[in-house]
Amino acid sequence: GILPQLPRLAHAWLGRDHEGDLLRLRAEMEARERREQRRFWLLAVLLALVLLTQALPWALLLQE
């Protein structure tokens, strides 16, 4: 079974160089955050444009 091997596996895993793993993980997380931030701004701009196009005719009507 795997249970008797767990301590050996854990030791092998902990003995590895995790610096690279952590850096890569952090880089991936930061990239994902940037992507989500960009998507958020894109949605905000689209929403603003839609609201603007909806409000524009009313504004023009009210001005006359």
Helices and strands as residue ranges (DSSP letters): G 3-5, H 6-15, H 19-63
